[in-house]
Every structure is written in C-alpha cells, then in structure tokens.
Amino acid sequence: ENESLAMSAALLRGVALGWGSAPAALVSFARALSYRAKSAAKKRFRISGSGLLIHKKTGKHHKNAKKSVGRGFRLGLDAVLSRSTSNRLRKAFFPGL
C-alpha cells in the first residue's frame, strides 16, 4: 500500500516538473494496479464454475432467537446472483475474469 502511494507520488512529481510522460516503469506499475480485483469484492463474493457470483445471505448476524429454525437454516445457505448481475459485477470488480 505504501509502495503504491510512493510510486503514485513519484509519477505526479515527474509530470509536474515537466519531465514529459512518466517513466515506463511507473506507467506499467499504474496499469498493473488497475487490473487488480477489488479487495472488498474478494471478501464478499466467490465465482462459481459457470461464472456466476455466490454470496452469503444477510440477516444472520444478530437477533436470531426470534427467527425460526427453518429461517435460520435458509439464511445460512449461499445465494447465487443472476447471470446479468454476475456479469456486470464481474466486469466492475474482477477485471480479467
């Protein structure tokens, strides 16, 4: 994280000083950063074999005593997003997949 901030700062300094375009190493570093999967998405989704996104259902973190056993069981199961939603989120959060 600190390394990427230092590289970004160096890139901005070089352009601000009138060196023209940034050095090739910094450009390739910046390009590599843009192809990373979003960390928040990696924690919340996983990709099925057919390319759909799978996630945990909400509503099972507290106040479970008032929920029926069947409802608690269903909330514990994974949910699969639709094909169109999966495609849109995959393009946004998982570039290159």
mmCIF file of the C-alpha atoms, coordinates in Angstrom:
data_MODEL
# 
_entry.id   MODEL 
# 
loop_
_atom_site.group_PDB 
_atom_site.id 
_atom_site.type_symbol 
_atom_site.label_atom_id 
_atom_site.label_alt_id 
_atom_site.label_comp_id 
_atom_site.label_asym_id 
_atom_site.label_entity_id 
_atom_site.label_seq_id 
_atom_site.pdbx_PDB_ins_code 
_atom_site.Cartn_x 
_atom_site.Cartn_y 
_atom_site.Cartn_z 
_atom_site.occupancy 
_atom_site.B_iso_or_equiv 
_atom_site.pdbx_formal_charge 
_atom_site.auth_seq_id 
_atom_site.auth_comp_id 
_atom_site.auth_asym_id 
_atom_site.auth_atom_id 
_atom_site.pdbx_PDB_model_num 
ATOM 1  C CA . GLU A 1 1  ? 0.000   0.000   0.000   1.00 0.00 ? 1  GLU A CA 1 
ATOM 2  C CA . ASN A 1 2  ? 2.721   2.486   0.988   1.00 0.00 ? 2  ASN A CA 1 
ATOM 3  C CA . GLU A 1 3  ? 4.762   1.433   -2.022  1.00 0.00 ? 3  GLU A CA 1 
ATOM 4  C CA . SER A 1 4  ? 1.893   2.228   -4.371  1.00 0.00 ? 4  SER A CA 1 
ATOM 5  C CA . LEU A 1 5  ? 1.432   5.639   -2.745  1.00 0.00 ? 5  LEU A CA 1 
ATOM 6  C CA . ALA A 1 6  ? 5.136   6.373   -3.125  1.00 0.00 ? 6  ALA A CA 1 
ATOM 7  C CA . MET A 1 7  ? 5.052   5.334   -6.787  1.00 0.00 ? 7  MET A CA 1 
ATOM 8  C CA . SER A 1 8  ? 1.978   7.481   -7.433  1.00 0.00 ? 8  SER A CA 1 
ATOM 9  C CA . ALA A 1 9  ? 3.624   10.454  -5.761  1.00 0.00 ? 9  ALA A CA 1 
ATOM 10 C CA . ALA A 1 10 ? 6.768   9.968   -7.865  1.00 0.00 ? 10 ALA A CA 1 
ATOM 11 C CA . LEU A 1 11 ? 4.651   9.783   -11.005 1.00 0.00 ? 11 LEU A CA 1 
ATOM 12 C CA . LEU A 1 12 ? 2.860   13.032  -10.180 1.00 0.00 ? 12 LEU A CA 1 
ATOM 13 C CA . ARG A 1 13 ? 6.130   14.773  -9.247  1.00 0.00 ? 13 ARG A CA 1 
ATOM 14 C CA . GLY A 1 14 ? 7.747   13.786  -12.520 1.00 0.00 ? 14 GLY A CA 1 
ATOM 15 C CA . VAL A 1 15 ? 4.878   15.098  -14.612 1.00 0.00 ? 15 VAL A CA 1 
ATOM 16 C CA . ALA A 1 16 ? 4.634   18.291  -12.535 1.00 0.00 ? 16 ALA A CA 1 
ATOM 17 C CA . LEU A 1 17 ? 8.348   19.003  -13.019 1.00 0.00 ? 17 LEU A CA 1 
ATOM 18 C CA . GLY A 1 18 ? 7.874   18.949  -16.762 1.00 0.00 ? 18 GLY A CA 1 
ATOM 19 C CA . TRP A 1 19 ? 9.666   15.702  -17.467 1.00 0.00 ? 19 TRP A CA 1 
ATOM 20 C CA . GLY A 1 20 ? 7.031   14.888  -20.063 1.00 0.00 ? 20 GLY A CA 1 
ATOM 21 C CA . SER A 1 21 ? 5.471   11.493  -19.762 1.00 0.00 ? 21 SER A CA 1 
ATOM 22 C CA . ALA A 1 22 ? 6.151   9.285   -16.769 1.00 0.00 ? 22 ALA A CA 1 
ATOM 23 C CA . PRO A 1 23 ? 8.906   6.667   -16.898 1.00 0.00 ? 23 PRO A CA 1 
ATOM 24 C CA . ALA A 1 24 ? 7.851   3.354   -18.406 1.00 0.00 ? 24 ALA A CA 1 
ATOM 25 C CA . ALA A 1 25 ? 8.224   1.522   -15.099 1.00 0.00 ? 25 ALA A CA 1 
ATOM 26 C CA . LEU A 1 26 ? 5.738   3.804   -13.380 1.00 0.00 ? 26 LEU A CA 1 
ATOM 27 C CA . VAL A 1 27 ? 3.294   3.537   -16.242 1.00 0.00 ? 27 VAL A CA 1 
ATOM 28 C CA . SER A 1 28 ? 3.396   -0.262  -16.176 1.00 0.00 ? 28 SER A CA 1 
ATOM 29 C CA . PHE A 1 29 ? 3.016   -0.208  -12.380 1.00 0.00 ? 29 PHE A CA 1 
ATOM 30 C CA . ALA A 1 30 ? -0.070  2.014   -12.613 1.00 0.00 ? 30 ALA A CA 1 
ATOM 31 C CA . ARG A 1 31 ? -1.518  -0.220  -15.328 1.00 0.00 ? 31 ARG A CA 1 
ATOM 32 C CA . ALA A 1 32 ? -0.991  -3.304  -13.174 1.00 0.00 ? 32 ALA A CA 1 
ATOM 33 C CA . LEU A 1 33 ? -2.854  -1.676  -10.291 1.00 0.00 ? 33 LEU A CA 1 
ATOM 34 C CA . SER A 1 34 ? -5.943  -1.152  -12.415 1.00 0.00 ? 34 SER A CA 1 
ATOM 35 C CA . TYR A 1 35 ? -6.254  -4.883  -13.160 1.00 0.00 ? 35 TYR A CA 1 
ATOM 36 C CA . ARG A 1 36 ? -6.412  -5.967  -9.530  1.00 0.00 ? 36 ARG A CA 1 
ATOM 37 C CA . ALA A 1 37 ? -9.639  -7.374  -8.158  1.00 0.00 ? 37 ALA A CA 1 
ATOM 38 C CA . LYS A 1 38 ? -11.276 -5.153  -5.568  1.00 0.00 ? 38 LYS A CA 1 
ATOM 39 C CA . SER A 1 39 ? -10.441 -6.313  -2.054  1.00 0.00 ? 39 SER A CA 1 
ATOM 40 C CA . ALA A 1 40 ? -13.980 -5.683  -0.797  1.00 0.00 ? 40 ALA A CA 1 
ATOM 41 C CA . ALA A 1 41 ? -15.425 -7.862  -3.558  1.00 0.00 ? 41 ALA A CA 1 
ATOM 42 C CA . LYS A 1 42 ? -12.968 -10.676 -2.845  1.00 0.00 ? 42 LYS A CA 1 
ATOM 43 C CA . LYS A 1 43 ? -14.255 -10.793 0.743   1.00 0.00 ? 43 LYS A CA 1 
ATOM 44 C CA . ARG A 1 44 ? -17.928 -10.876 -0.241  1.00 0.00 ? 44 ARG A CA 1 
ATOM 45 C CA . PHE A 1 45 ? -18.202 -12.933 -3.435  1.00 0.00 ? 45 PHE A CA 1 
ATOM 46 C CA . ARG A 1 46 ? -16.776 -16.056 -4.965  1.00 0.00 ? 46 ARG A CA 1 
ATOM 47 C CA . ILE A 1 47 ? -17.125 -17.173 -8.555  1.00 0.00 ? 47 ILE A CA 1 
ATOM 48 C CA . SER A 1 48 ? -18.837 -20.452 -9.426  1.00 0.00 ? 48 SER A CA 1 
ATOM 49 C CA . GLY A 1 49 ? -17.615 -22.776 -12.154 1.00 0.00 ? 49 GLY A CA 1 
ATOM 50 C CA . SER A 1 50 ? -20.131 -21.325 -14.600 1.00 0.00 ? 50 SER A CA 1 
ATOM 51 C CA . GLY A 1 51 ? -19.083 -17.748 -13.818 1.00 0.00 ? 51 GLY A CA 1 
ATOM 52 C CA . LEU A 1 52 ? -21.936 -16.739 -11.508 1.00 0.00 ? 52 LEU A CA 1 
ATOM 53 C CA . LEU A 1 53 ? -21.248 -14.856 -8.278  1.00 0.00 ? 53 LEU A CA 1 
ATOM 54 C CA . ILE A 1 54 ? -22.079 -16.567 -4.988  1.00 0.00 ? 54 ILE A CA 1 
ATOM 55 C CA . HIS A 1 55 ? -22.573 -14.620 -1.753  1.00 0.00 ? 55 HIS A CA 1 
ATOM 56 C CA . LYS A 1 56 ? -23.791 -15.102 1.820   1.00 0.00 ? 56 LYS A CA 1 
ATOM 57 C CA . LYS A 1 57 ? -27.334 -14.054 2.624   1.00 0.00 ? 57 LYS A CA 1 
ATOM 58 C CA . THR A 1 58 ? -27.900 -11.229 5.075   1.00 0.00 ? 58 THR A CA 1 
ATOM 59 C CA . GLY A 1 59 ? -29.821 -11.342 8.339   1.00 0.00 ? 59 GLY A CA 1 
ATOM 60 C CA . LYS A 1 60 ? -27.996 -13.937 10.390  1.00 0.00 ? 60 LYS A CA 1 
ATOM 61 C CA . HIS A 1 61 ? -25.651 -11.810 12.492  1.00 0.00 ? 61 HIS A CA 1 
ATOM 62 C CA . HIS A 1 62 ? -27.910 -10.937 15.415  1.00 0.00 ? 62 HIS A CA 1 
ATOM 63 C CA . LYS A 1 63 ? -31.486 -11.298 16.730  1.00 0.00 ? 63 LYS A CA 1 
ATOM 64 C CA . ASN A 1 64 ? -31.501 -14.963 15.757  1.00 0.00 ? 64 ASN A CA 1 
ATOM 65 C CA . ALA A 1 65 ? -33.533 -16.105 18.788  1.00 0.00 ? 65 ALA A CA 1 
ATOM 66 C CA . LYS A 1 66 ? -36.736 -14.686 17.319  1.00 0.00 ? 66 LYS A CA 1 
ATOM 67 C CA . LYS A 1 67 ? -36.168 -16.324 13.925  1.00 0.00 ? 67 LYS A CA 1 
ATOM 68 C CA . SER A 1 68 ? -37.474 -19.815 13.261  1.00 0.00 ? 68 SER A CA 1 
ATOM 69 C CA . VAL A 1 69 ? -35.065 -22.700 12.856  1.00 0.00 ? 69 VAL A CA 1 
ATOM 70 C CA . GLY A 1 70 ? -36.009 -23.119 9.205   1.00 0.00 ? 70 GLY A CA 1 
ATOM 71 C CA . ARG A 1 71 ? -35.484 -19.424 8.505   1.00 0.00 ? 71 ARG A CA 1 
ATOM 72 C CA . GLY A 1 72 ? -32.096 -19.515 10.239  1.00 0.00 ? 72 GLY A CA 1 
ATOM 73 C CA . PHE A 1 73 ? -31.134 -22.524 8.144   1.00 0.00 ? 73 PHE A CA 1 
ATOM 74 C CA . ARG A 1 74 ? -32.201 -20.829 4.908   1.00 0.00 ? 74 ARG A CA 1 
ATOM 75 C CA . LEU A 1 75 ? -30.332 -17.645 5.828   1.00 0.00 ? 75 LEU A CA 1 
ATOM 76 C CA . GLY A 1 76 ? -27.179 -19.708 6.328   1.00 0.00 ? 76 GLY A CA 1 
ATOM 77 C CA . LEU A 1 77 ? -27.253 -21.017 2.770   1.00 0.00 ? 77 LEU A CA 1 
ATOM 78 C CA . ASP A 1 78 ? -25.365 -19.305 -0.022  1.00 0.00 ? 78 ASP A CA 1 
ATOM 79 C CA . ALA A 1 79 ? -27.234 -17.324 -2.678  1.00 0.00 ? 79 ALA A CA 1 
ATOM 80 C CA . VAL A 1 80 ? -26.393 -17.143 -6.373  1.00 0.00 ? 80 VAL A CA 1 
ATOM 81 C CA . LEU A 1 81 ? -26.748 -13.904 -8.296  1.00 0.00 ? 81 LEU A CA 1 
ATOM 82 C CA . SER A 1 82 ? -28.454 -13.820 -11.677 1.00 0.00 ? 82 SER A CA 1 
ATOM 83 C CA . ARG A 1 83 ? -26.416 -14.107 -14.874 1.00 0.00 ? 83 ARG A CA 1 
ATOM 84 C CA . SER A 1 84 ? -26.832 -10.429 -15.834 1.00 0.00 ? 84 SER A CA 1 
ATOM 85 C CA . THR A 1 85 ? -25.968 -9.144  -12.347 1.00 0.00 ? 85 THR A CA 1 
ATOM 86 C CA . SER A 1 86 ? -22.991 -11.505 -12.133 1.00 0.00 ? 86 SER A CA 1 
ATOM 87 C CA . ASN A 1 87 ? -21.667 -10.322 -15.497 1.00 0.00 ? 87 ASN A CA 1 
ATOM 88 C CA . ARG A 1 88 ? -21.992 -6.655  -14.530 1.00 0.00 ? 88 ARG A CA 1 
ATOM 89 C CA . LEU A 1 89 ? -20.317 -7.098  -11.129 1.00 0.00 ? 89 LEU A CA 1 
ATOM 90 C CA . ARG A 1 90 ? -17.579 -9.333  -12.536 1.00 0.00 ? 90 ARG A CA 1 
ATOM 91 C CA . LYS A 1 91 ? -16.641 -6.664  -15.085 1.00 0.00 ? 91 LYS A CA 1 
ATOM 92 C CA . ALA A 1 92 ? -16.574 -3.995  -12.383 1.00 0.00 ? 92 ALA A CA 1 
ATOM 93 C CA . PHE A 1 93 ? -14.862 -5.851  -9.516  1.00 0.00 ? 93 PHE A CA 1 
ATOM 94 C CA . PHE A 1 94 ? -12.939 -8.730  -11.101 1.00 0.00 ? 94 PHE A CA 1 
ATOM 95 C CA . PRO A 1 95 ? -11.224 -7.401  -14.239 1.00 0.00 ? 95 PRO A CA 1 
ATOM 96 C CA . GLY A 1 96 ? -9.725  -10.069 -16.434 1.00 0.00 ? 96 GLY A CA 1 
ATOM 97 C CA . LEU A 1 97 ? -12.161 -12.819 -15.363 1.00 0.00 ? 97 LEU A CA 1 
# 
